[in-house]
Amino acid sequence: MSKAEILAELPKLSSQDRFDILDQLWQLEESAGPTAIEKTVLDQAQADYESNPAAGQPWSEVQNRLRNRA
């Protein structure tokens, strides 16, 4: 089955079936770990934090700022 065929079938599935497929896809992605590009980005972010930890913000502040944008 081609990717195009799979994508065409997705809207025909029940919401529970789509949820199950999404869950399986996330599990596959999580087990694969970060890609080379993602690892580079994460390594750079870690290096930036280690060189200047005061430049970051607590997650709670970031969440509040994002929630207040809407």
WOMO-V696794 format. One line per field, one symbol per residue. ss: DSSP state (2 for helix, 1 for strand, 0 for the rest). phi: phi as a letter, one per 20 degrees, with the letter a starting at -180 (. if undefined). psi: psi as a letter, one per 40 degrees, with the letter a starting at -180 (. if undefined). Layout:
ss = ???
phi = ???
psi = ???
//
This chain:
ss = 0022222222000022222222222222222200022222222222222220222000222222222220
phi = .egfffffegfeefffffffffffffffffffmffffffffffffffffffbfffecfgfffgfffffff
psi = hiddddddddeeiiddddddddddddddddddiiiddddddddddddddddgdeeiiiddddddddded.
//
